[in-house]
């Protein structure tokens, strides 16, 4: 049962993260991982990632995003939250 335990993270990425394909890249990096949630641009220029899934998959997603976008990210603020029951997919929100 612990293998399917859901964890949720909200990550606020700061830096040159809008207009550089960050959201599409995040979705691409999530392929093959059991993650659900969304990524969206924020009015202040940050990108917000709200995602949940098994801790192993979440950690891999964050590693992939950091690795692929490291030159664009100045800071990544991570906040742990309670999982939501109604998550269906991982998508871009506008």
N, C-alpha and C positions, 0 to 999 in steps of 0.2 A: 504493500500500500504506500509506503514512503516513496517509492520510485515515481509515483504519479502525483505526489504532493505538489500543489501549485504555490509558487511564490510570485510576487509582483514587484516590479520596480518602476519608478518614474525617474527618468534621466533628463536633465536639462543640459543640452549641449550649447556652449558659448564659443564664439569665435567667428570665423568666416564660414558659417554653416548654411546660409540661405543662398539660393541661386547657384549652387554648385553640385546639384544632384544628390544632396545628402539624404533626402527622404526616399528616393528611388533606390539608392544604394542600401539603405537600412532594410528595405523590403527584400532586396536581392540577397543580402547577407542572412536574412531569416529563412531562406529556402532550405528545406530539409530539417529544420528545427521545429520542435513542438512549442511554438510561441503564438500568443494571441494578444491583440491590442492594436495600437495605432502609433503613427508618427505624424507630427504636424509642425508647420512653421508657426511661431509665436509673433505677435505684433512688435515685440521689442528686439527682434532679430535673432532670437534663440530658436533652437529646434527642440521640441518636447517629444520624448519617447515614453509611452505608457504601455508596458508589456508584461505579460505573465506567462508562466509555464513552469516546467520542472527546473530547479535551480541550475542543473547541468546545462540545459539548453539556453537559459537566460544568460548565464555567464559566458557561454560560447558566442551568443549574439553580440553581447557588449564587447567581447574581445575582437570579433570580426569587424565591428563598426569602428572601434578605436584604431585597429590596424589599418583599415582601408582609408580612413578619413583623418589620420593623425595630423596631417599638415594643416587641416582646416579647423581642428578643435583646439581651443585654448584651455577649456575647462569643461568637465563633465560632473555635474552635481547629481548624486544618486540618492534617492529616497525610497526606502522599503515601505510597502503598503500592503494592506489586506487584499487578497485576490477577489475579483468580481466573478459572480456565477454565470453571467450571460455573455461572456466573450466567445465569439465565433471564428474570427480570423485575424490576420495581421495585415493592416492596410494603411494607406495614406489618408489622412483627414485634411479637408480644406477649410 
